[in-house]
Each structure stands twice: as structure tokens, then as C-alpha cells.
Amino acid sequence: MGEKELSKNTEKEEKLLQLIRELKFGEIHIYVADGQPVRAEEIKRSVKF
């Protein structure tokens, strides 16, 4: 078995990580294409009855 390669985060991944760190609590939907995040939607409001 070979050694596992260490890879650096891409710019998009770094932006996603920063968004997650800045979010104190809540929910984010992440859209991925070709293995990279392309869009994140922060869910602002949910109403449960």
C-alpha cells in the first residue's frame, strides 16, 4: 500500500470553510460539481407547525 498524498484545499474549499467557521449555528446547503463546492445556501428561516 502506498502513502496517502496530502493535498491542499482549493480556493473554493477555503471559502467554504471560512463560511462554515463564521456561521455560529444554522444550516447550509452545499452544491458540488466535479468534486468542488460551487454554491452554498445559508438557510435563514424554517417554520415548523
CHARMM-style PDB file with segment names, atoms N, HN, CA, C and O in Angstrom:
ATOM      1  N   MET     1       0.834  -1.181   0.000  1.00  0.00      PROA
ATOM      2  CA  MET     1       0.000   0.000   0.000  1.00  0.00      PROA
ATOM      3  C   MET     1       0.876   1.241   0.000  1.00  0.00      PROA
ATOM      4  O   MET     1       1.867   1.325   0.726  1.00  0.00      PROA
ATOM      5  N   GLY     2       0.484   2.215  -0.842  1.00  0.00      PROA
ATOM      6  HN  GLY     2      -0.321   2.146  -1.432  1.00  0.00      PROA
ATOM      7  CA  GLY     2       1.261   3.450  -0.952  1.00  0.00      PROA
ATOM      8  C   GLY     2       0.872   4.454   0.101  1.00  0.00      PROA
ATOM      9  O   GLY     2      -0.145   4.323   0.782  1.00  0.00      PROA
ATOM     10  N   GLU     3       1.715   5.463   0.213  1.00  0.00      PROA
ATOM     11  HN  GLU     3       2.541   5.570  -0.340  1.00  0.00      PROA
ATOM     12  CA  GLU     3       1.418   6.534   1.173  1.00  0.00      PROA
ATOM     13  C   GLU     3       0.292   7.405   0.644  1.00  0.00      PROA
ATOM     14  O   GLU     3       0.170   7.626  -0.561  1.00  0.00      PROA
ATOM     15  N   LYS     4      -0.514   7.889   1.549  1.00  0.00      PROA
ATOM     16  HN  LYS     4      -0.414   7.710   2.528  1.00  0.00      PROA
ATOM     17  CA  LYS     4      -1.612   8.778   1.173  1.00  0.00      PROA
ATOM     18  C   LYS     4      -1.041  10.161   0.880  1.00  0.00      PROA
ATOM     19  O   LYS     4      -0.283  10.723   1.671  1.00  0.00      PROA
ATOM     20  N   GLU     5      -1.431  10.697  -0.290  1.00  0.00      PROA
ATOM     21  HN  GLU     5      -2.047  10.240  -0.932  1.00  0.00      PROA
ATOM     22  CA  GLU     5      -0.946  12.021  -0.662  1.00  0.00      PROA
ATOM     23  C   GLU     5      -1.680  13.089   0.131  1.00  0.00      PROA
ATOM     24  O   GLU     5      -2.893  13.008   0.328  1.00  0.00      PROA
ATOM     25  N   LEU     6      -0.944  14.080   0.578  1.00  0.00      PROA
ATOM     26  HN  LEU     6       0.041  14.146   0.417  1.00  0.00      PROA
ATOM     27  CA  LEU     6      -1.553  15.222   1.244  1.00  0.00      PROA
ATOM     28  C   LEU     6      -1.870  16.258   0.180  1.00  0.00      PROA
ATOM     29  O   LEU     6      -0.999  16.631  -0.607  1.00  0.00      PROA
ATOM     30  N   SER     7      -3.104  16.722   0.152  1.00  0.00      PROA
ATOM     31  HN  SER     7      -3.811  16.419   0.791  1.00  0.00      PROA
ATOM     32  CA  SER     7      -3.481  17.718  -0.838  1.00  0.00      PROA
ATOM     33  C   SER     7      -3.922  18.990  -0.125  1.00  0.00      PROA
ATOM     34  O   SER     7      -4.469  18.946   0.976  1.00  0.00      PROA
ATOM     35  N   LYS     8      -3.675  20.111  -0.766  1.00  0.00      PROA
ATOM     36  HN  LYS     8      -3.230  20.147  -1.661  1.00  0.00      PROA
ATOM     37  CA  LYS     8      -4.077  21.395  -0.214  1.00  0.00      PROA
ATOM     38  C   LYS     8      -5.493  21.701  -0.670  1.00  0.00      PROA
ATOM     39  O   LYS     8      -5.931  21.239  -1.723  1.00  0.00      PROA
ATOM     40  N   ASN     9      -6.201  22.480   0.128  1.00  0.00      PROA
ATOM     41  HN  ASN     9      -5.844  22.855   0.983  1.00  0.00      PROA
ATOM     42  CA  ASN     9      -7.546  22.898  -0.230  1.00  0.00      PROA
ATOM     43  C   ASN     9      -7.495  23.887  -1.388  1.00  0.00      PROA
ATOM     44  O   ASN     9      -6.571  24.694  -1.493  1.00  0.00      PROA
ATOM     45  N   THR    10      -8.497  23.810  -2.250  1.00  0.00      PROA
ATOM     46  HN  THR    10      -9.247  23.154  -2.165  1.00  0.00      PROA
ATOM     47  CA  THR    10      -8.609  24.776  -3.336  1.00  0.00      PROA
ATOM     48  C   THR    10      -9.175  26.074  -2.779  1.00  0.00      PROA
ATOM     49  O   THR    10      -9.600  26.126  -1.625  1.00  0.00      PROA
ATOM     50  N   GLU    11      -9.179  27.111  -3.590  1.00  0.00      PROA
ATOM     51  HN  GLU    11      -8.833  27.069  -4.527  1.00  0.00      PROA
ATOM     52  CA  GLU    11      -9.709  28.411  -3.166  1.00  0.00      PROA
ATOM     53  C   GLU    11     -11.191  28.288  -2.805  1.00  0.00      PROA
ATOM     54  O   GLU    11     -11.640  28.881  -1.825  1.00  0.00      PROA
ATOM     55  N   LYS    12     -11.947  27.525  -3.589  1.00  0.00      PROA
ATOM     56  HN  LYS    12     -11.582  27.044  -4.386  1.00  0.00      PROA
ATOM     57  CA  LYS    12     -13.370  27.341  -3.303  1.00  0.00      PROA
ATOM     58  C   LYS    12     -13.568  26.610  -1.978  1.00  0.00      PROA
ATOM     59  O   LYS    12     -14.469  26.954  -1.212  1.00  0.00      PROA
ATOM     60  N   GLU    13     -12.745  25.615  -1.701  1.00  0.00      PROA
ATOM     61  HN  GLU    13     -12.013  25.336  -2.323  1.00  0.00      PROA
ATOM     62  CA  GLU    13     -12.847  24.887  -0.438  1.00  0.00      PROA
ATOM     63  C   GLU    13     -12.507  25.790   0.737  1.00  0.00      PROA
ATOM     64  O   GLU    13     -13.147  25.712   1.786  1.00  0.00      PROA
ATOM     65  N   GLU    14     -11.511  26.640   0.570  1.00  0.00      PROA
ATOM     66  HN  GLU    14     -10.991  26.703  -0.282  1.00  0.00      PROA
ATOM     67  CA  GLU    14     -11.134  27.576   1.634  1.00  0.00      PROA
ATOM     68  C   GLU    14     -12.272  28.555   1.920  1.00  0.00      PROA
ATOM     69  O   GLU    14     -12.547  28.867   3.079  1.00  0.00      PROA
ATOM     70  N   LYS    15     -12.939  29.041   0.860  1.00  0.00      PROA
ATOM     71  HN  LYS    15     -12.716  28.786  -0.081  1.00  0.00      PROA
ATOM     72  CA  LYS    15     -14.064  29.953   1.051  1.00  0.00      PROA
ATOM     73  C   LYS    15     -15.205  29.257   1.782  1.00  0.00      PROA
ATOM     74  O   LYS    15     -15.855  29.859   2.637  1.00  0.00      PROA
ATOM     75  N   LEU    16     -15.452  27.994   1.450  1.00  0.00      PROA
ATOM     76  HN  LEU    16     -14.925  27.504   0.756  1.00  0.00      PROA
ATOM     77  CA  LEU    16     -16.500  27.226   2.122  1.00  0.00      PROA
ATOM     78  C   LEU    16     -16.165  27.032   3.595  1.00  0.00      PROA
ATOM     79  O   LEU    16     -17.034  27.193   4.451  1.00  0.00      PROA
ATOM     80  N   LEU    17     -14.929  26.690   3.897  1.00  0.00      PROA
ATOM     81  HN  LEU    17     -14.223  26.559   3.201  1.00  0.00      PROA
ATOM     82  CA  LEU    17     -14.510  26.516   5.286  1.00  0.00      PROA
ATOM     83  C   LEU    17     -14.669  27.817   6.070  1.00  0.00      PROA
ATOM     84  O   LEU    17     -15.102  27.795   7.222  1.00  0.00      PROA
ATOM     85  N   GLN    18     -14.324  28.943   5.459  1.00  0.00      PROA
ATOM     86  HN  GLN    18     -13.973  28.961   4.524  1.00  0.00      PROA
ATOM     87  CA  GLN    18     -14.469  30.236   6.128  1.00  0.00      PROA
ATOM     88  C   GLN    18     -15.937  30.532   6.413  1.00  0.00      PROA
ATOM     89  O   GLN    18     -16.274  31.019   7.492  1.00  0.00      PROA
ATOM     90  N   LEU    19     -16.813  30.240   5.449  1.00  0.00      PROA
ATOM     91  HN  LEU    19     -16.539  29.844   4.573  1.00  0.00      PROA
ATOM     92  CA  LEU    19     -18.249  30.439   5.638  1.00  0.00      PROA
ATOM     93  C   LEU    19     -18.760  29.602   6.800  1.00  0.00      PROA
ATOM     94  O   LEU    19     -19.543  30.088   7.616  1.00  0.00      PROA
ATOM     95  N   ILE    20     -18.327  28.357   6.883  1.00  0.00      PROA
ATOM     96  HN  ILE    20     -17.690  27.963   6.220  1.00  0.00      PROA
ATOM     97  CA  ILE    20     -18.753  27.462   7.961  1.00  0.00      PROA
ATOM     98  C   ILE    20     -18.258  27.980   9.313  1.00  0.00      PROA
ATOM     99  O   ILE    20     -18.996  27.953  10.298  1.00  0.00      PROA
ATOM    100  N   ARG    21     -17.028  28.445   9.360  1.00  0.00      PROA
ATOM    101  HN  ARG    21     -16.429  28.467   8.560  1.00  0.00      PROA
ATOM    102  CA  ARG    21     -16.471  28.952  10.622  1.00  0.00      PROA
ATOM    103  C   ARG    21     -17.185  30.210  11.095  1.00  0.00      PROA
ATOM    104  O   ARG    21     -17.341  30.419  12.298  1.00  0.00      PROA
ATOM    105  N   GLU    22     -17.624  31.056  10.149  1.00  0.00      PROA
ATOM    106  HN  GLU    22     -17.497  30.886   9.172  1.00  0.00      PROA
ATOM    107  CA  GLU    22     -18.311  32.295  10.511  1.00  0.00      PROA
ATOM    108  C   GLU    22     -19.750  32.046  10.940  1.00  0.00      PROA
ATOM    109  O   GLU    22     -20.340  32.880  11.627  1.00  0.00      PROA
ATOM    110  N   LEU    23     -20.318  30.922  10.550  1.00  0.00      PROA
ATOM    111  HN  LEU    23     -19.839  30.245   9.993  1.00  0.00      PROA
ATOM    112  CA  LEU    23     -21.692  30.588  10.905  1.00  0.00      PROA
ATOM    113  C   LEU    23     -21.718  30.076  12.338  1.00  0.00      PROA
ATOM    114  O   LEU    23     -21.127  29.040  12.643  1.00  0.00      PROA
ATOM    115  N   LYS    24     -22.396  30.792  13.203  1.00  0.00      PROA
ATOM    116  HN  LYS    24     -22.876  31.633  12.955  1.00  0.00      PROA
ATOM    117  CA  LYS    24     -22.445  30.392  14.613  1.00  0.00      PROA
ATOM    118  C   LYS    24     -23.336  29.174  14.807  1.00  0.00      PROA
ATOM    119  O   LYS    24     -22.992  28.267  15.565  1.00  0.00      PROA
ATOM    120  N   PHE    25     -24.468  29.146  14.134  1.00  0.00      PROA
ATOM    121  HN  PHE    25     -24.747  29.882  13.518  1.00  0.00      PROA
ATOM    122  CA  PHE    25     -25.357  27.992  14.151  1.00  0.00      PROA
ATOM    123  C   PHE    25     -26.248  28.119  12.933  1.00  0.00      PROA
ATOM    124  O   PHE    25     -26.407  29.212  12.388  1.00  0.00      PROA
ATOM    125  N   GLY    26     -26.815  27.043  12.515  1.00  0.00      PROA
ATOM    126  HN  GLY    26     -26.686  26.156  12.958  1.00  0.00      PROA
ATOM    127  CA  GLY    26     -27.721  27.090  11.382  1.00  0.00      PROA
ATOM    128  C   GLY    26     -27.513  25.927  10.440  1.00  0.00      PROA
ATOM    129  O   GLY    26     -26.987  24.876  10.807  1.00  0.00      PROA
ATOM    130  N   GLU    27     -27.944  26.152   9.213  1.00  0.00      PROA
ATOM    131  HN  GLU    27     -28.372  27.006   8.915  1.00  0.00      PROA
ATOM    132  CA  GLU    27     -27.917  25.098   8.213  1.00  0.00      PROA
ATOM    133  C   GLU    27     -27.431  25.684   6.893  1.00  0.00      PROA
ATOM    134  O   GLU    27     -27.818  26.789   6.511  1.00  0.00      PROA
ATOM    135  N   ILE    28     -26.590  24.941   6.210  1.00  0.00      PROA
ATOM    136  HN  ILE    28     -26.276  24.044   6.520  1.00  0.00      PROA
ATOM    137  CA  ILE    28     -26.077  25.344   4.906  1.00  0.00      PROA
ATOM    138  C   ILE    28     -26.303  24.192   3.935  1.00  0.00      PROA
ATOM    139  O   ILE    28     -25.994  23.041   4.240  1.00  0.00      PROA
ATOM    140  N   HSD    29     -26.841  24.511   2.769  1.00  0.00      PROA
ATOM    141  HN  HSD    29     -27.092  25.446   2.521  1.00  0.00      PROA
ATOM    142  CA  HSD    29     -26.933  23.529   1.694  1.00  0.00      PROA
ATOM    143  C   HSD    29     -25.786  23.810   0.738  1.00  0.00      PROA
ATOM    144  O   HSD    29     -25.600  24.944   0.298  1.00  0.00      PROA
ATOM    145  N   ILE    30     -25.018  22.774   0.417  1.00  0.00      PROA
ATOM    146  HN  ILE    30     -25.169  21.853   0.774  1.00  0.00      PROA
ATOM    147  CA  ILE    30     -23.834  22.926  -0.417  1.00  0.00      PROA
ATOM    148  C   ILE    30     -24.059  22.195  -1.728  1.00  0.00      PROA
ATOM    149  O   ILE    30     -24.452  21.028  -1.741  1.00  0.00      PROA
ATOM    150  N   TYR    31     -23.808  22.885  -2.827  1.00  0.00      PROA
ATOM    151  HN  TYR    31     -23.489  23.833  -2.817  1.00  0.00      PROA
ATOM    152  CA  TYR    31     -23.916  22.301  -4.157  1.00  0.00      PROA
ATOM    153  C   TYR    31     -22.508  22.026  -4.672  1.00  0.00      PROA
ATOM    154  O   TYR    31     -21.626  22.883  -4.610  1.00  0.00      PROA
ATOM    155  N   VAL    32     -22.319  20.818  -5.177  1.00  0.00      PROA
ATOM    156  HN  VAL    32     -23.036  20.122  -5.227  1.00  0.00      PROA
ATOM    157  CA  VAL    32     -20.995  20.361  -5.587  1.00  0.00      PROA
ATOM    158  C   VAL    32     -21.028  19.951  -7.056  1.00  0.00      PROA
ATOM    159  O   VAL    32     -21.978  19.316  -7.512  1.00  0.00      PROA
ATOM    160  N   ALA    33     -19.985  20.319  -7.786  1.00  0.00      PROA
ATOM    161  HN  ALA    33     -19.212  20.835  -7.416  1.00  0.00      PROA
ATOM    162  CA  ALA    33     -19.819  19.889  -9.170  1.00  0.00      PROA
ATOM    163  C   ALA    33     -18.354  19.535  -9.379  1.00  0.00      PROA
ATOM    164  O   ALA    33     -17.466  20.288  -8.983  1.00  0.00      PROA
ATOM    165  N   ASP    34     -18.107  18.406  -9.992  1.00  0.00      PROA
ATOM    166  HN  ASP    34     -18.829  17.794 -10.315  1.00  0.00      PROA
ATOM    167  CA  ASP    34     -16.740  17.927 -10.239  1.00  0.00      PROA
ATOM    168  C   ASP    34     -15.906  17.869  -8.965  1.00  0.00      PROA
ATOM    169  O   ASP    34     -14.706  18.140  -8.988  1.00  0.00      PROA
ATOM    170  N   GLY    35     -16.546  17.515  -7.857  1.00  0.00      PROA
ATOM    171  HN  GLY    35     -17.521  17.294  -7.838  1.00  0.00      PROA
ATOM    172  CA  GLY    35     -15.829  17.359  -6.602  1.00  0.00      PROA
ATOM    173  C   GLY    35     -15.479  18.655  -5.898  1.00  0.00      PROA
ATOM    174  O   GLY    35     -14.734  18.643  -4.918  1.00  0.00      PROA
ATOM    175  N   GLN    36     -16.010  19.786  -6.386  1.00  0.00      PROA
ATOM    176  HN  GLN    36     -16.615  19.796  -7.182  1.00  0.00      PROA
ATOM    177  CA  GLN    36     -15.713  21.078  -5.787  1.00  0.00      PROA
ATOM    178  C   GLN    36     -17.011  21.790  -5.416  1.00  0.00      PROA
ATOM    179  O   GLN    36     -18.005  21.666  -6.131  1.00  0.00      PROA
ATOM    180  N   PRO    37     -17.017  22.533  -4.309  1.00  0.00      PROA
ATOM    181  CA  PRO    37     -18.214  23.300  -3.959  1.00  0.00      PROA
ATOM    182  C   PRO    37     -18.398  24.427  -4.977  1.00  0.00      PROA
ATOM    183  O   PRO    37     -17.450  25.142  -5.303  1.00  0.00      PROA
ATOM    184  N   VAL    38     -19.628  24.575  -5.474  1.00  0.00      PROA
ATOM    185  HN  VAL    38     -20.398  23.994  -5.210  1.00  0.00      PROA
ATOM    186  CA  VAL    38     -19.897  25.641  -6.432  1.00  0.00      PROA
ATOM    187  C   VAL    38     -20.860  26.681  -5.875  1.00  0.00      PROA
ATOM    188  O   VAL    38     -20.888  27.822  -6.337  1.00  0.00      PROA
ATOM    189  N   ARG    39     -21.658  26.276  -4.869  1.00  0.00      PROA
ATOM    190  HN  ARG    39     -21.635  25.350  -4.494  1.00  0.00      PROA
ATOM    191  CA  ARG    39     -22.608  27.215  -4.281  1.00  0.00      PROA
ATOM    192  C   ARG    39     -23.015  26.708  -2.909  1.00  0.00      PROA
ATOM    193  O   ARG    39     -23.140  25.505  -2.683  1.00  0.00      PROA
ATOM    194  N   ALA    40     -23.221  27.654  -1.993  1.00  0.00      PROA
ATOM    195  HN  ALA    40     -23.119  28.632  -2.176  1.00  0.00      PROA
ATOM    196  CA  ALA    40     -23.718  27.313  -0.663  1.00  0.00      PROA
ATOM    197  C   ALA    40     -24.869  28.253  -0.345  1.00  0.00      PROA
ATOM    198  O   ALA    40     -24.778  29.462  -0.562  1.00  0.00      PROA
ATOM    199  N   GLU    41     -25.942  27.691   0.166  1.00  0.00      PROA
ATOM    200  HN  GLU    41     -26.015  26.710   0.342  1.00  0.00      PROA
ATOM    201  CA  GLU    41     -27.098  28.488   0.558  1.00  0.00      PROA
ATOM    202  C   GLU    41     -27.268  28.377   2.067  1.00  0.00      PROA
ATOM    203  O   GLU    41     -27.438  27.286   2.611  1.00  0.00      PROA
ATOM    204  N   GLU    42     -27.218  29.515   2.724  1.00  0.00      PROA
ATOM    205  HN  GLU    42     -27.080  30.402   2.283  1.00  0.00      PROA
ATOM    206  CA  GLU    42     -27.450  29.542   4.164  1.00  0.00      PROA
ATOM    207  C   GLU    42     -28.951  29.625   4.382  1.00  0.00      PROA
ATOM    208  O   GLU    42     -29.605  30.545   3.889  1.00  0.00      PROA
ATOM    209  N   ILE    43     -29.491  28.677   5.109  1.00  0.00      PROA
ATOM    210  HN  ILE    43     -28.960  27.930   5.508  1.00  0.00      PROA
ATOM    211  CA  ILE    43     -30.922  28.629   5.364  1.00  0.00      PROA
ATOM    212  C   ILE    43     -31.225  29.605   6.499  1.00  0.00      PROA
ATOM    213  O   ILE    43     -30.763  29.429   7.626  1.00  0.00      PROA
ATOM    214  N   LYS    44     -32.000  30.622   6.186  1.00  0.00      PROA
ATOM    215  HN  LYS    44     -32.376  30.764   5.271  1.00  0.00      PROA
ATOM    216  CA  LYS    44     -32.275  31.674   7.153  1.00  0.00      PROA
ATOM    217  C   LYS    44     -33.478  31.377   8.036  1.00  0.00      PROA
ATOM    218  O   LYS    44     -33.480  31.713   9.220  1.00  0.00      PROA
ATOM    219  N   ARG    45     -34.492  30.755   7.469  1.00  0.00      PROA
ATOM    220  HN  ARG    45     -34.490  30.482   6.507  1.00  0.00      PROA
ATOM    221  CA  ARG    45     -35.715  30.608   8.243  1.00  0.00      PROA
ATOM    222  C   ARG    45     -36.422  29.304   7.884  1.00  0.00      PROA
ATOM    223  O   ARG    45     -36.543  28.941   6.714  1.00  0.00      PROA
ATOM    224  N   SER    46     -36.871  28.630   8.895  1.00  0.00      PROA
ATOM    225  HN  SER    46     -36.773  28.924   9.845  1.00  0.00      PROA
ATOM    226  CA  SER    46     -37.649  27.427   8.723  1.00  0.00      PROA
ATOM    227  C   SER    46     -38.808  27.485   9.707  1.00  0.00      PROA
ATOM    228  O   SER    46     -38.616  27.739  10.896  1.00  0.00      PROA
ATOM    229  N   VAL    47     -39.996  27.249   9.206  1.00  0.00      PROA
ATOM    230  HN  VAL    47     -40.152  27.042   8.241  1.00  0.00      PROA
ATOM    231  CA  VAL    47     -41.184  27.322  10.066  1.00  0.00      PROA
ATOM    232  C   VAL    47     -41.768  25.931  10.198  1.00  0.00      PROA
ATOM    233  O   VAL    47     -42.116  25.298   9.201  1.00  0.00      PROA
ATOM    234  N   LYS    48     -41.877  25.453  11.433  1.00  0.00      PROA
ATOM    235  HN  LYS    48     -41.595  25.967  12.243  1.00  0.00      PROA
ATOM    236  CA  LYS    48     -42.422  24.132  11.705  1.00  0.00      PROA
ATOM    237  C   LYS    48     -43.759  24.293  12.411  1.00  0.00      PROA
ATOM    238  O   LYS    48     -43.864  25.051  13.375  1.00  0.00      PROA
ATOM    239  N   PHE    49     -44.779  23.588  11.943  1.00  0.00      PROA
ATOM    240  HN  PHE    49     -44.694  22.972  11.160  1.00  0.00      PROA
ATOM    241  CA  PHE    49     -46.112  23.678  12.539  1.00  0.00      PROA
ATOM    242  C   PHE    49     -46.465  22.384  13.236  1.00  0.00      PROA
ATOM    243  OT1 PHE    49     -47.552  22.263  13.802  1.00  0.00      PROA
TER     244      PHE     49
END
